[in-house]
Each structure stands twice: as C-alpha cells, then as structure tokens.
Amino acid sequence: MDKESRSGVLLGAHGGIGRALLTQFSTDASIEHIEATHRIPLYSEGEAKKVSWRTLDLECADNIQRNTERWCASLPSLDFVVCAAGVLHDGELKPEKRMQQLREHNMHRLFQINAAGPLAVLAGLEPLLKKSHQPKVMVLSAQVGSIADNHLGGWYSYRMSKAALNMGLKTFAIEAARWRNDAVVMAVHPGTTLSQLSAPFVRQRKAPVRQAAETAAHLDQLLKHADSAHHGGFFTAQGERLPW
Ligand SMILES: NC(=O)c1ccc[n+]([C@@H]2O[C@H](COP(=O)([O-])OP(=O)(O)OC[C@H]3O[C@@H](n4cnc5c(N)ncnc54)[C@H](OP(=O)(O)O)[C@@H]3O)[C@@H](O)[C@H]2O)c1
C-alpha cells in the first residue's frame, strides 16, 4: 500500500453533506478506500471502485456491532472516520419550540442517532484507529449543541443530543491522547447547508445557506490538515474554534 494512501469510514454517506463528502473523497488520490454507509442497501452508483457501500442503522446496536466486527476482521487499519449522519426531524419528530412539546420517545431517538450510535461505532472501530499513525475522527455536530452558545432556546432534543455527542467526543479525545499514535478527534459544526435536514428551516433565512459541495470542500480540507492543535476541539468547517 502507498505510504500516503488513506482509508476510512464515512457514516451517512447518502445524506446531503455525506454524499458531497463522498464525491470529494472519491476524487482524492490520497484516499485509497472508503467504507460508505447508508441505512438501506445501496450498491456503487458510478463512484470510484474504492467505495464499498455498507448498510448501517445507528438505531440498531446489533447492526452497529456486526459492521464494526466485520471491519475489524477485514481492514488492516483506519486513517479516518467521518460521521455525517444525524437527524433533526423525521415524520412526526419535529424540533420543539417549547418544553411542553418534549416527547420522551423522540428525545431517545435523537440521542441514539446523534450521540450514542456514532460513539458505539467509534468504540467498535478503536482497534483499527489505534493501528494508524495519525487516525482522524471528525463527527458532524451542530453549533446549537453548544451550551455556552445557547441564546435562543428551543430545539431541546436536538440540542441535548448534540451536547451529549460533544461530551462523548471530548471524553474520547482524552482517552485517545494516551494511544501510541497522533490521533485527532474533533466535533465539527458544518455550517447551515442546504439538505433534507435543513430544508424546512432555511426558507425564511436571510443569511446565506451553503451548498453541500462547498461545505464538503471545507470539511475535506479540515480533515486533511487537522493535527494535534485540533485534537479534542469543537470547530466550524473552516477550522474556527467553537465554545463547548
Ligand atoms: N445541514 C445543516 O445545515 C446542518 C447544520 C448543522 C449540523 N448539521 C449536521 O450535519 C450532519 C449531516 O446533515 P445533513 O444536512 O447532510 O442531513 P441529511 O441530508 O438529512 O443527512 C442525514 C444523514 O443521516 C443519516 N441517518 C439518519 N438517521 C440514521 C440512522 N438511524 N442510522 C444511520 N444513518 C442515519 C441519513 O441516512 P439515510 O440517507 O439512510 O437516510 C443521512 O445520510 C448531521 O449530523 C447534522 O446534524 C447539519
């Protein structure tokens, strides 16, 4: 294998930002192989041969375990794991405007998909991350998950799930700093980007909304250049530090 070539896992590779990231990674000569995940079975749709699709549902612990065990058995190491999966609304599940709209079931679903699921994947992939000389973990969080930056209120379940994700990543980063390599673990707010997730909320928005390809280009650069200065931090896609 070429010394410079990297291989990685991209969760949520068929979402708005995920799909654009997959396009970006597919044309990157320094990336040799990508394990791309989606909830329903998908087969390569004209992507480079280096993309393998896997079915992974972050709500299903058995499915997460099956996937991570298979990866650990079949891959020599992992140089990056990017999570572009996440949920804000889904059918009856809508961001709450008021406390009275809190529904325990919805809260649990968001917590599972946005926080517990991605962390369970990372736990399963730890043996492969430890085998790379500089493994990079980039999980898409959201600025509304910042406790320090919460000035508007609302969106309880989403905010809480992303705050939980952030704490999980920060804690994982402390543990990964003890590995015998230069691991980089970071939470990233991609910025408001046109996608199925953001569509209902950007119609009235005056501030510019980015296209997924532009966001993906920033995220790709951030991933490529991330180093020890980024380890254990929360950043915008352009690499500016955000408060937890
Ligand atoms: N777009 C924005 O403005 C914005 C702003 C801040 C943060 N973010 C964050 O950025 C990430 C990507 O968002 P996006 O805008 O690209 O949203 P999107 O287009 O709705 O894509 C979301 C992705 O999450 C996956 N997903 C949802 N539930 C899942 C589950 N149970 N198991 C596995 N995968 C699941 C979807 O998979 P399927 O394709 O299988 O449905 C899809 O790939 C999310 O974490 C989001 O919170 C986005």
The ligand as an SDF file (V2000), in Angstrom:
LIG
                    3D

 48 52  0  0  0  0  0  0  0  0999 V2000
  -27.4140   20.8330    7.0470 N   0  0  0  0  0  0  0  0  0  0  0  0
  -27.1550   21.6910    8.0260 C   0  0  0  0  0  0  0  0  0  0  0  0
  -27.4380   22.9090    7.9110 O   0  0  0  0  0  0  0  0  0  0  0  0
  -26.5120   21.2140    9.2970 C   0  0  0  0  0  0  0  0  0  0  0  0
  -26.2110   22.1790   10.2890 C   0  0  0  0  0  0  0  0  0  0  0  0
  -25.6140   21.7480   11.4720 C   0  0  0  0  0  0  0  0  0  0  0  0
  -25.3110   20.4060   11.6550 C   0  0  0  0  0  0  0  0  0  0  0  0
  -25.6100   19.5030   10.6710 N   0  0  0  0  0  0  0  0  0  0  0  0
  -25.2650   18.0930   10.9250 C   0  0  0  0  0  0  0  0  0  0  0  0
  -24.6000   17.5680    9.7920 O   0  0  0  0  0  0  0  0  0  0  0  0
  -24.9070   16.1650    9.6490 C   0  0  0  0  0  0  0  0  0  0  0  0
  -25.3650   15.8830    8.2190 C   0  0  0  0  0  0  0  0  0  0  0  0
  -26.5700   16.5920    7.9900 O   0  0  0  0  0  0  0  0  0  0  0  0
  -27.2250   16.7940    6.5330 P   0  0  0  0  0  0  0  0  0  0  0  0
  -27.6000   18.2010    6.4500 O   0  0  0  0  0  0  0  0  0  0  0  0
  -26.3680   16.1740    5.4940 O   0  0  0  0  0  0  0  0  0  0  0  0
  -28.5660   15.9530    6.7230 O   0  0  0  0  0  0  0  0  0  0  0  0
  -29.3150   14.8950    5.7870 P   0  0  0  0  0  0  0  0  0  0  0  0
  -29.1950   15.2720    4.3520 O   0  0  0  0  0  0  0  0  0  0  0  0
  -30.6670   14.7280    6.3630 O   0  0  0  0  0  0  0  0  0  0  0  0
  -28.4530   13.5610    6.0250 O   0  0  0  0  0  0  0  0  0  0  0  0
  -28.5330   12.9140    7.2520 C   0  0  0  0  0  0  0  0  0  0  0  0
  -27.8410   11.5800    7.1690 C   0  0  0  0  0  0  0  0  0  0  0  0
  -28.0280   10.9040    8.4070 O   0  0  0  0  0  0  0  0  0  0  0  0
  -28.3740    9.5700    8.1480 C   0  0  0  0  0  0  0  0  0  0  0  0
  -29.1930    8.9650    9.1910 N   0  0  0  0  0  0  0  0  0  0  0  0
  -30.3410    9.4240    9.7370 C   0  0  0  0  0  0  0  0  0  0  0  0
  -30.8230    8.5130   10.6140 N   0  0  0  0  0  0  0  0  0  0  0  0
  -29.9350    7.4780   10.6180 C   0  0  0  0  0  0  0  0  0  0  0  0
  -29.8650    6.2360   11.2920 C   0  0  0  0  0  0  0  0  0  0  0  0
  -30.8180    5.8410   12.1450 N   0  0  0  0  0  0  0  0  0  0  0  0
  -28.8220    5.4180   11.0470 N   0  0  0  0  0  0  0  0  0  0  0  0
  -27.8540    5.7800   10.1770 C   0  0  0  0  0  0  0  0  0  0  0  0
  -27.8580    6.9380    9.4900 N   0  0  0  0  0  0  0  0  0  0  0  0
  -28.9020    7.7660    9.7100 C   0  0  0  0  0  0  0  0  0  0  0  0
  -29.1650    9.6290    6.8550 C   0  0  0  0  0  0  0  0  0  0  0  0
  -29.1440    8.3510    6.2900 O   0  0  0  0  0  0  0  0  0  0  0  0
  -30.1260    7.9050    5.1060 P   0  0  0  0  0  0  0  0  0  0  0  0
  -29.5220    8.5320    3.8890 O   0  0  0  0  0  0  0  0  0  0  0  0
  -30.0160    6.4500    5.1480 O   0  0  0  0  0  0  0  0  0  0  0  0
  -31.4820    8.4410    5.4510 O   0  0  0  0  0  0  0  0  0  0  0  0
  -28.3810   10.6570    6.0760 C   0  0  0  0  0  0  0  0  0  0  0  0
  -27.3030   10.0440    5.4360 O   0  0  0  0  0  0  0  0  0  0  0  0
  -25.9380   15.8480   10.7400 C   0  0  0  0  0  0  0  0  0  0  0  0
  -25.2750   15.2960   11.8600 O   0  0  0  0  0  0  0  0  0  0  0  0
  -26.4910   17.2160   11.1180 C   0  0  0  0  0  0  0  0  0  0  0  0
  -26.9590   17.2440   12.4540 O   0  0  0  0  0  0  0  0  0  0  0  0
  -26.1980   19.8840    9.5050 C   0  0  0  0  0  0  0  0  0  0  0  0
  1  2  1  0
  2  3  2  0
  2  4  1  0
  4  5  1  0
  4 48  2  0
  5  6  2  0
  6  7  1  0
  7  8  2  0
  8  9  1  0
  8 48  1  0
  9 10  1  0
  9 46  1  0
 10 11  1  0
 11 12  1  0
 11 44  1  0
 12 13  1  0
 13 14  1  0
 14 15  2  0
 14 16  1  0
 14 17  1  0
 17 18  1  0
 18 19  2  0
 18 20  1  0
 18 21  1  0
 21 22  1  0
 22 23  1  0
 23 24  1  0
 23 42  1  0
 24 25  1  0
 25 26  1  0
 25 36  1  0
 26 27  1  0
 26 35  1  0
 27 28  2  0
 28 29  1  0
 29 30  1  0
 29 35  2  0
 30 31  1  0
 30 32  2  0
 32 33  1  0
 33 34  2  0
 34 35  1  0
 36 37  1  0
 36 42  1  0
 37 38  1  0
 38 39  2  0
 38 40  1  0
 38 41  1  0
 42 43  1  0
 44 45  1  0
 44 46  1  0
 46 47  1  0
M  CHG  2   8   1  16  -1
M  END
$$$$
